[in-house]
Amino acid sequence: KFLKIKHLVYPYRMVIFKNLNLDIKAVFDKDPAARNLFEVILTYPGFHAIFWYRISHVLWKIKLKLLARVISNIVRMLTGIEIHPGAKIDGGFFIDHGMGVVIGETTEIGSNVTIYQGVTLGGISSNKGKRHPTIASNVIVGAGSKILGPLNIGTNTKIGANSVVIDNIPEGSTVVGIPGKVVSKEFSSNAPDLYHNKISDPTTDEMVLLQEKLKDLENKINKLKS
């Protein structure tokens, strides 16, 4: 049985190593606190989670699904990060801090994606089939954000912290709020530079606009009275 498993896993070995190399590179590219490879391997729970996901995903693909789920469950207990082995995640994936991250079974994630702690890529249905998000390449998902359902997040998109995204998002967008709304379509860079103090708040903007309209109506009423 061991030789049979080894034979089944063998074709995937190069893909695993390639993606893990990209994952390690992403840590150094996106986290200025990362000092050396030894430190990353020993102390980064996000890397631990993605490392074991790469292995459990191969086990899932060769139909050793129970073993794959056992590995992902152990990793969840050790890191606080839950990645279903059935999810599809390309290389260059970076989870910063990571506690409370949940990635569902039918999630698909492109290359060079960054997510922060408390992010949920979840489903909204108990039906079988595609029920989790598809995240394109070069996407950044801020801390505490929830992306729910089989929706699509376009390339080069940035999701602000604590946003709840329930609709498709076009590429190059910046999204904030509950529910998430596009506040910008100007792509700046692939760097994780979510400066929230510089992102407009759509709810506040709408309140300001409403106040201006009320003031205008009051002025018109006062003119009519006079």
C-alpha positions as CSV (number, residue, x, y, z in Angstrom):
1,K,0.0,0.0,0.0
2,F,2.8,2.4,0.8
3,L,4.4,1.8,-2.6
4,K,1.1,2.3,-4.3
5,I,0.6,5.7,-2.5
6,K,4.2,6.7,-3.3
7,H,3.5,5.9,-7.0
8,L,0.3,8.0,-7.0
9,V,2.0,11.0,-5.2
10,Y,5.1,10.9,-7.4
11,P,3.7,12.9,-10.4
12,Y,2.7,15.8,-8.1
13,R,6.1,16.2,-6.4
14,M,7.4,19.0,-8.7
15,V,4.2,21.0,-8.4
16,I,4.4,20.8,-4.6
17,F,8.0,22.0,-4.6
18,K,7.3,24.7,-7.1
19,N,4.4,26.1,-5.2
20,L,6.2,25.9,-1.8
21,N,9.1,27.8,-3.3
22,L,6.7,30.5,-4.4
23,D,5.0,30.5,-1.0
24,I,8.3,31.0,0.8
25,K,9.2,33.8,-1.7
26,A,5.8,35.5,-0.9
27,V,6.7,35.6,2.8
28,F,9.9,37.5,2.2
29,D,8.3,39.8,-0.4
30,K,5.3,40.7,1.7
31,D,6.4,40.5,5.4
32,P,9.2,42.9,6.4
33,A,9.5,41.0,9.7
34,A,10.7,37.9,8.0
35,R,14.5,37.7,8.5
36,N,15.6,34.3,7.3
37,L,14.3,31.0,6.0
38,F,15.0,29.1,9.2
39,E,12.7,31.6,11.1
40,V,9.9,31.3,8.6
41,I,10.0,27.5,8.6
42,L,9.9,27.3,12.4
43,T,7.7,30.2,13.5
44,Y,5.2,31.2,10.7
45,P,1.8,29.4,11.3
46,G,0.6,30.7,7.9
47,F,3.5,28.9,6.2
48,H,2.9,25.8,8.3
49,A,-0.8,25.7,7.2
50,I,0.0,26.1,3.5
51,F,2.8,23.6,3.7
52,W,0.5,20.9,5.0
53,Y,-2.3,22.0,2.7
54,R,-0.1,21.2,-0.3
55,I,0.4,17.7,1.0
56,S,-3.2,17.1,2.0
57,H,-4.5,18.5,-1.3
58,V,-2.5,15.8,-3.2
59,L,-3.9,13.1,-0.9
60,W,-7.4,14.5,-1.6
61,K,-6.7,14.3,-5.3
62,I,-5.6,10.6,-5.2
63,K,-8.7,9.7,-3.2
64,L,-7.1,9.4,0.2
65,K,-9.7,11.9,1.5
66,L,-10.0,10.7,5.1
67,L,-6.2,11.0,5.6
68,A,-6.3,14.5,4.0
69,R,-9.0,15.6,6.3
70,V,-7.2,14.2,9.4
71,I,-4.1,16.2,8.4
72,S,-6.0,19.4,7.9
73,N,-7.8,19.0,11.2
74,I,-4.5,18.5,13.1
75,V,-3.1,21.6,11.3
76,R,-6.2,23.6,12.3
77,M,-5.7,22.7,16.0
78,L,-2.0,23.7,15.8
79,T,-2.3,26.9,13.8
80,G,-5.9,28.1,14.1
81,I,-6.0,28.1,10.3
82,E,-8.5,25.8,8.6
83,I,-7.9,25.0,4.9
84,H,-10.0,22.3,3.4
85,P,-7.8,19.9,1.4
86,G,-10.3,20.1,-1.6
87,A,-9.6,23.8,-2.1
88,K,-7.4,24.8,-5.1
89,I,-4.6,27.3,-4.2
90,D,-1.9,28.4,-6.6
91,G,1.7,29.3,-5.6
92,G,2.7,32.5,-3.9
93,F,0.0,32.3,-1.3
94,F,0.7,34.2,1.9
95,I,-1.3,34.1,5.1
96,D,-0.2,36.8,7.5
97,H,-0.7,35.9,11.2
98,G,-3.5,33.6,10.2
99,M,-5.5,32.9,13.4
100,G,-9.2,32.3,12.5
101,V,-8.7,31.9,8.7
102,V,-11.2,29.5,7.1
103,I,-11.0,28.4,3.5
104,G,-13.8,26.2,2.2
105,E,-13.7,23.1,0.1
106,T,-14.7,24.6,-3.3
107,T,-12.6,27.7,-2.9
108,E,-10.3,28.5,-5.8
109,I,-7.3,30.9,-5.3
110,G,-5.0,32.3,-7.9
111,S,-1.3,33.1,-7.7
112,N,0.2,35.8,-5.4
113,V,-2.8,36.2,-3.1
114,T,-2.4,37.6,0.4
115,I,-4.9,37.2,3.2
116,Y,-4.8,38.3,6.9
117,Q,-6.2,36.9,10.2
118,G,-9.8,36.2,10.6
119,V,-10.7,35.9,6.9
120,T,-13.5,33.5,5.9
121,L,-13.8,32.3,2.3
122,G,-17.1,30.5,3.0
123,G,-20.2,29.1,1.5
124,I,-23.9,30.1,1.8
125,S,-25.5,26.9,0.8
126,S,-25.7,23.3,2.0
127,N,-26.1,22.1,-1.6
128,K,-23.3,20.1,-3.3
129,G,-21.2,21.7,-6.0
130,K,-19.5,25.0,-6.2
131,R,-20.4,27.0,-3.1
132,H,-17.2,29.0,-2.2
133,P,-15.5,32.0,-3.8
134,T,-13.1,32.1,-6.7
135,I,-10.2,34.5,-6.0
136,A,-8.2,35.7,-9.0
137,S,-4.4,36.5,-8.9
138,N,-2.8,39.4,-7.0
139,V,-5.7,39.8,-4.6
140,I,-5.3,41.2,-1.0
141,V,-8.0,40.3,1.6
142,G,-7.9,42.4,4.8
143,A,-8.2,41.2,8.4
144,G,-11.6,39.9,9.4
145,S,-13.1,40.0,5.9
146,K,-15.8,37.5,4.8
147,I,-16.2,36.5,1.2
148,L,-19.3,34.4,1.0
149,G,-20.7,32.2,-1.8
150,P,-19.7,31.1,-5.3
151,L,-18.7,34.6,-6.4
152,N,-15.7,35.9,-8.3
153,I,-13.1,38.4,-7.1
154,G,-11.3,39.9,-10.0
155,T,-7.5,40.2,-10.5
156,N,-5.6,43.0,-8.6
157,T,-8.5,43.6,-6.1
158,K,-8.1,44.8,-2.5
159,I,-10.7,43.9,0.1
160,G,-10.6,46.2,3.2
161,A,-10.6,44.9,6.7
162,N,-13.9,43.6,8.1
163,S,-15.7,43.8,4.7
164,V,-18.4,41.4,3.9
165,V,-18.4,40.6,0.2
166,I,-21.5,38.9,-1.3
167,D,-21.4,40.0,-4.9
168,N,-18.9,39.6,-7.8
169,I,-16.1,42.2,-7.8
170,P,-14.5,43.4,-11.0
171,E,-10.7,43.4,-11.4
172,G,-8.6,46.3,-10.1
173,S,-11.2,47.2,-7.4
174,T,-10.9,48.4,-3.8
175,V,-13.8,47.1,-1.7
176,V,-14.9,48.2,1.8
177,G,-18.0,48.0,4.0
178,I,-20.9,45.7,4.9
179,P,-22.0,44.7,2.4
180,G,-18.8,45.3,0.5
181,K,-18.9,48.1,-2.0
182,V,-16.4,49.1,-4.7
183,V,-14.9,52.5,-3.7
184,S,-12.1,52.6,-6.3
185,K,-11.1,51.1,-9.6
186,E,-7.6,52.4,-9.7
187,F,-5.1,49.7,-9.2
188,S,-2.0,50.9,-7.4
189,S,0.4,47.9,-6.8
190,N,0.5,44.2,-5.8
191,A,2.0,45.3,-2.4
192,P,-0.2,44.7,0.6
193,D,-0.7,48.5,1.1
194,L,-4.3,48.7,2.4
195,Y,-4.1,52.2,3.9
196,H,-7.6,52.3,5.4
197,N,-7.3,55.9,6.4
198,K,-7.1,56.8,2.7
199,I,-10.1,54.7,1.6
200,S,-13.4,56.4,1.4
201,D,-16.3,55.1,3.5
202,P,-19.4,54.6,1.2
203,T,-21.8,54.7,4.1
204,T,-20.4,58.1,5.3
205,D,-20.4,59.4,1.8
206,E,-24.1,58.5,1.4
207,M,-24.9,60.2,4.7
208,V,-23.1,63.4,3.7
209,L,-24.9,63.4,0.3
210,L,-28.3,62.9,2.1
211,Q,-27.5,65.8,4.5
212,E,-26.7,68.0,1.5
213,K,-30.0,67.1,-0.1
214,L,-32.0,67.8,3.1
215,K,-30.3,71.2,3.4
216,D,-31.2,72.0,-0.2
217,L,-34.8,71.0,0.4
218,E,-35.0,73.1,3.6
219,N,-33.7,76.1,1.6
220,K,-36.3,75.6,-1.1
221,I,-39.1,75.3,1.5
222,N,-38.0,78.5,3.3
223,K,-38.0,80.4,0.0
224,L,-41.5,79.2,-0.8
225,K,-42.7,80.3,2.7
226,S,-41.2,83.7,2.2
